[in-house]
């Protein structure tokens, strides 16, 4: 539990730092002379460079543990933010954001793997993942408005320098506090070299092959989020950083409201995923078609749906990562999310003159709903962690 508390603290500081940039990156790029299409590529490139890092993280975290990769991500990303404070041209920002994408690609798989390894019990793992979601949401409640406020007082350079030093300090704290090895592996006395897995049965191979479609879910979800983070600052204008920050904080408050409803975890993850995807899709449709409805109310509801979705998604991917392959599983999830976060803003930047980006997000989420299996499908076990364990 002590390790979990330390990790939650590091995650809070890291997420605070990252979310504080959301309302200010687009205005900063515009101040350097960038247009909407370039901004879409800039935001997408950050996610695209996640891919090589995600591919490396999947193997390296399982092999070497999480600590060194958590420290590397935090310190490297902090150093790049210090350089970002001195960007003079749009391409400077593009290069630095691309490098940041690679550096931070190790953080999420390493943290999620370490949290999941703190216990061998699926119920306790679910609680740790819910705690991860709450910490993430708490940070994102205050950070967008805080980032916009810091820019208002200290300017872009001062803001990026402050956030950079905060990430570096967090990385140093992680170096002395995060254990070198997985606590669950140490308790079990497991050898460093895992035995070769048994050859799966034909039914197991069929189920595993079909289960790959679940990795399309984070792709479409992340794609829709990329559209939101692209379009919302543009719709508020270069002088609307504070209002953008407040709107993003309202969305995080909605997520916090549903994350606090622990009784929702008693429902099937399949039901929660389907309901949350539908609610998110309707929120994006409202933003596109009913501009008279206050954006703050819609974003609060959108956040509430995200608060239901992500813990259920975490349960799904923990169940798919049994057998000592959590690092690979969360790496594949991160790859799917990176691809989506790249495709979303790029597509929105290219199509903004023809169709509302919010409508693009609506179509993406409705497509994601079609990926869910029908009731009674043989893949229902993927939604129930206990059914996929070796003892089941």
N, C-alpha and C positions, 0 to 999 in steps of 0.2 A: 504493500500500500504506500510506503514511503517513496518508492520509485515512481509510482503512478502520480503522486502529488508533485514531485519534482518535474516530471514530464509535463503535467498539466500546466505548471508555471511557465516552462519554456515554450510550450505551444501557445499559451496566451500571449506572451510577449512577441513571438514570431508572427502569429496571426494578426495581432494589433498592428505590427509594423507593415505587414503586407496589405491589409485592408485599408490602412490609412492612405495608401497611394491611389486607390481606385478613383476617388473624385478629382484628383489633381493631375493625373497623367495626361488625360486628353487636353485640358487647358494648357498644360505645360508644353505639350507637343504643338498646339496651335500657336503658342507664343513664339515658338521657334520657326514658324512658317509652314507647318505641316497641314495638309488637307484631309478630308474625311477618308479618302481611299488609303492614304499613307498611314493614317492612324489605325485603320483596320488591319493593315499589314503589320504595323508595329505591335499591336496587341496580339495578333495571331502568331508572329514570330517568337514571342516569348513562350508561347505554348508549344510551338513546333520544336524548339530546342529542348523541351522536356524529354523528347523521345529517346535520344541516345542515353541520357541520364537514367530514365526509367528502365531501359533495357539492361544497363549495367547494375542498377540497384536491385533488380529482381534476383540476380545471381549473387551479388556481393553481400547483400544484407543477410541472406540465408547462410552464407559461408562464414562471414566475419563478425556478425552481430551488427547492432544498430548505431552504437555510440559514435564511432568515427565518422559516419556519414551524416549524422545529425549535426555534429560539430562543423564538418566541412561545409555543409549547406548554409548554416547560419553565418559563419565567418566570411565565406566567399561572397555571399549575397550582400552582407554588410559592406564589404570593401567595394563592391560594384556600385552600391548606392552612394558611397562617398565620391566616386568618380562621376556618377550621374549628376551630382550637384554642379559640375562644371561643364555640362553639355552645352554646346553653342549652336549646333546644327541638327536638323531632324535625323540625319543618318547617324550622328553620335548616339542619340537616344535609341535608335533601332539596334545598333551593335550592342550597347550596354544591356538593353532589355533581353536580347537574344542570349547573351552570356549569363544573365540572371536566371533565365529559364532553365539552362543546363544546371547551374549550381543548385537551384532549389528543387530539381527533379528528384533528388535523393531524400528530401526531408519527409514527404508524406509516406512513402513505403517504409522508411526506417521507423518512423514514429508509430504507425499503425501496427507494424510487426512487433515492435517492443511492447506495446499495450496488449496485444492479443497474447503474447507469450508470458504475461504476468500470471496467467492462470490456465489450467488445463480444463476447467469447467466451462461449458458453453454459456451457462447463465451468467457467470461472473465475467466472462469475456464480453457479453452483451452489455453489462453494466459499465465496463471500462469504455466501450465504444460510445455509449450514451454520454459518459463523462467527457469524452473527446468532443462530441458534438456540442455539449453545453459550453465547454471552454471556448471552442471555436466561435460559437454564437455570441458569447459574452464579449469577446474581443471585437467581433465585427459590429456589435451594437454601438460602441463608443468610438471606434477608430476612424470611420469615414468622416464623421463630423469633426473629430479631433484633428485629422489630417488637413481638412479644409481650413480649420481655425488657425493651425500652425502656419500654413501658407499665408493666411491673411496677416499674421503678425510678423513672421520671419522671412517670408518670401520662399521661392522654390529652392534656392540653394541651401538656405538654413534648414528647411524641412527635410530634404534628402540627407543632409549631413547628420541631423539628429536621429533620423530613422536608421541610418547606416551604423552609427555608433551603438545604438540600442541592439541591433542584430549581432554585432561583434561581441558585445558584453554578454548577450544571451548564449552565444556559442561557447564562450569561456566558462560560463556557469555550467553548461552541459558537460564540458570536458571533465570537470571535477565531481559531477554528481550522478551522471548516468552510468549504470554498471556496464562492464566490458562485455559480459555474456548474458544471454537470455536467462532470467531467473527460473523459468519453467524447465529449461534444459538442464540447468545446474541441479535443481531439486531432483529431477528424474535420473540424473547421472548418465544422460545420453551421450554416446560417443560423438566426436566431431564429424565422423564420416557416417552418414546415414545408410542403412542397408538398402539394397535395390528393391524398389516396389514390386509387388507381385504382378504378374501379367493379368490385366483386367479381363473379365468375361466379355463375350460379345454384347450382352445387354449393357454392361458397364461402359464399353467403348462407344456404343450408340448414344447413351445418355451423356457421356462426357463430350462427344462431338456436338450434340444438340445444345448442350449447356453453354457452348461458346457464344451463342447469340446473346447471352446475358451481358457480355462485355459491350454490346451495342447500346445498352441502356445508359451507362455513364457517358458514352459518346454523345448521344442526343441531348442528354441533360446538360452536359458541359457546353455543348454548342449553343443551347438556348441561353445559358448564363452569359456566355461570351457576347451574344447579341445584346443582352441587357446592359452589360458593362460598357459596350461600345455606344449604344444609342442614348442611354440616359444622360450622360454628361453632354453629348451633343445637343440633345433637346433642351437642356437647361442653358446652353450658351457658355461662352468663355467667362462670363462674370457670375455664373451660377454655381460656383464650387460649393458654397455653403449649403444651398438648397439641394444639390446633388448628395452631399454628405448626409444631410438630414434624411433624405428619402432612403438612402441605403441603410441608415441606422434604423429607420422604421421597419424595413424588411427584416433586419436582423432581430428586432424586437418580436416580430411575428414568429420567427423561427424559435426564439427562446420560449415563447408562450406554449408552443406545442411540445418542445423538448422537455418542458417541465411536467407534462402530463404523462407520468410514468405508466399509468394504466394502459396506455396505447400499446405498450410492448406486449401485452397479452394477446393482441390481435395477430393474426397471421401476417408475416411480412409481405406475402403476395397481395393481400387486401390493402395493406398500407401503401405499397408501391403503386398499385393501380389507382387508388383514390387520390394520392398526392400528385401523380402525373396528370390526371384529369383536371384537378384544381389548378395546377400551374398553367396548363394549356388555356383554361378559361380566363385566367388572369392576364395572360399575354394577349388573348383575343380582345379583352376589355380595353387594354392599353392601346390597341391598334384601332378599334372601331368606335369606342365610346370615350372620346377625349374629354367629355364634360364631367366624368366621374373623377374625383380627386385622386391623383396618382399615389398619394401617401396611403390612402385606404387600400388601393389595389396592391401596392407593394407589401403592405403589412400582411395581407392574405396570401400573397405569393411566398413570403417568408414563412408563414405558418405551414404552408404545404411542404416547403423544403425541410422544415423541422420534423415532419412526419416521414419524409422520403429517405433522408440520409442514414438514420439509424437502421431502417429496414434494409437498405442497400448494404450496409456494413455487415449485417447478419447473413445476407446472401453470400457475400464474398468470403466471409470466414468459413462458411460451410463448404465453399468450393476449394478452400486452401488447406484442407486437412492433410495430414501426412508430412508435416514439416516443410510445406511449400507456401507458407503465408507470404513470404517476401516476394515470390514470383507472382502470386495471385494479386497482391496489392500493386505490384509493378504493372501488371497487365491492366488493372483498373486505372492506374494513373496514366498509362499510355493512351487508353481510350479517352480519358478526360482531356489529355493534352491535345489529341487530334481534334476533339470537339471544340476546345477552347481556341484552337487555331482556325478551324473552318468557320465558326460562328461569326466573329468580327470581320473576317475577310469577305465572306459572302454578304454580310450586312453592308460593308463599305462599298461593294461593287453594285449592289442592287438597291441601295437606299433611294436613288432617284426614281425607281419604278414601283416599289412596294414598301410598305412599312416594315422595318426590321422586326417589329413585334409580331407581325403576322407570320414571318418566317419562323420565329421561335414557336408560335402556336402550332404550325404544321409539323415541326420537328418533334414536339412533345406528343402530338397525336400519333405520329409514326411510332414513337417509343411504346405507346400503349399496345400497339399491334404486335409487339414482340413478346408480350406476356403470354404464357401458355394458358389454354383453356382449363376450366375446372375439371379435375380428374386426370390431368396430364401426368404421365409417368415422371416428369421432371419436378413434381411438387416437392420431392425430397430436397431439392436445392434450396427451398425456402425454409427448411426445417433442419437446423444444424445437427441435431442428434441423429437424424436418419442417415447422414453421410459419414458419420464417424466410423472408424474401423470396428468398433464394438457393436455397431448396429446390425 
